[in-house]
Amino acid sequence: MINPRLKILFVCAMNKQRSATAERIYRNDPRVEVRSAGVRAEANRRVSEADLQWADVVFAMEQAHKRWIAMRFEGLELPPIDVLEIPDDFEFMDPELQEMLRMMLDPEIDRLVADRKAE
């Protein structure tokens, strides 16, 4: 059986710069399906229970985002949440942000996809 693509949820505060950039750069990657959301009430798109149930893995931009998800969705079986520690210092699609995301995420996505194929 062929495993479906890895489902990744990218999370930041407002879903305007960091998580939205990550979603954009991985949107056409054949290894993955991606979504992005924010933790704040004013976010472009706020993290939902449905997002967390859909995701195989969550990449949060800051430790505070992981804590917010754990508290807000206490009792829900959460997917693994990795924290990237990327500060809110970038504009949407900033070249430095794109490079940082690719350097951190490409090896991790390769590993997660390989682990799924080995199952």
C-alpha positions in Angstrom: 0.0 0.0 0.0 1.3 3.5 -0.9 1.3 5.8 2.1 -0.6 9.1 1.6 1.5 12.2 1.7 2.6 13.5 5.1 0.2 16.1 6.4 1.9 19.1 8.0 0.4 22.0 10.0 2.6 25.1 10.3 1.7 27.3 13.3 2.7 30.8 14.3 1.0 33.7 16.1 -1.0 35.4 13.4 -0.7 33.2 10.3 0.6 36.1 8.3 4.3 35.7 7.9 6.1 32.6 9.2 3.5 29.8 9.0 2.0 31.3 5.8 5.5 31.4 4.2 6.1 27.8 5.2 2.7 26.8 3.7 3.5 28.6 0.5 7.0 27.1 0.0 5.8 23.5 0.6 2.4 23.9 -1.2 3.6 22.1 -4.3 6.0 19.6 -2.6 4.9 16.1 -3.7 5.9 14.6 -0.4 3.5 16.6 1.7 0.1 18.2 2.2 0.3 21.5 4.1 -1.9 23.9 6.1 -1.0 26.9 8.2 -2.8 28.6 11.1 -2.2 31.0 14.0 -2.8 30.8 17.7 -4.1 34.3 18.3 -7.8 35.3 18.0 -6.9 37.8 15.3 -5.0 35.3 13.2 -5.8 35.1 9.5 -6.8 31.5 10.1 -6.9 30.2 13.7 -5.7 26.7 14.7 -8.7 24.4 15.0 -9.4 20.9 16.4 -10.0 19.8 12.8 -6.5 21.0 11.8 -4.9 19.0 14.6 -6.9 15.9 13.9 -5.9 16.2 10.2 -2.2 16.7 10.8 0.5 14.0 11.1 2.9 16.6 12.5 2.8 20.2 13.6 5.7 22.6 13.2 5.3 25.5 15.6 7.4 28.6 15.2 7.9 29.2 18.9 7.6 27.3 22.2 4.7 29.5 23.3 2.7 28.3 20.3 3.2 24.7 21.3 2.2 25.5 24.9 -0.9 27.3 23.6 -2.0 24.3 21.5 -1.4 21.9 24.5 -3.5 24.1 26.8 -6.2 25.0 24.4 -6.7 21.5 23.1 -6.1 19.6 26.4 -7.7 16.2 26.2 -7.3 16.0 22.4 -4.8 13.4 21.1 -2.3 15.8 19.5 0.1 14.9 16.7 3.8 15.4 17.4 4.6 19.1 17.7 8.1 20.3 16.8 9.2 23.8 17.7 11.4 25.5 15.2 12.3 28.6 17.3 12.0 31.1 14.5 11.4 34.6 15.8 8.7 36.9 14.5 11.3 39.1 12.7 10.4 38.4 9.1 7.9 39.5 6.5 5.9 37.1 4.3 8.2 35.2 1.9 11.3 36.9 3.2 14.3 35.2 1.4 16.1 34.7 4.7 13.0 33.1 6.3 12.5 30.8 3.3 16.1 29.6 3.5 15.8 29.1 7.3 12.6 27.1 6.9 14.1 24.9 4.1 17.3 24.2 6.1 15.3 23.2 9.1 12.4 21.4 7.5 13.8 19.6 4.4 15.8 17.1 6.4 13.0 16.6 8.9 10.4 16.0 6.1 12.8 13.5 4.4 13.1 11.6 7.7 9.4 11.6 8.5 8.5 10.5 4.9 11.2 7.7 5.1 9.8 6.6 8.5 6.3 6.3 7.0 7.5 4.2 4.1 9.3 1.9 6.5 6.1 1.2 8.4 
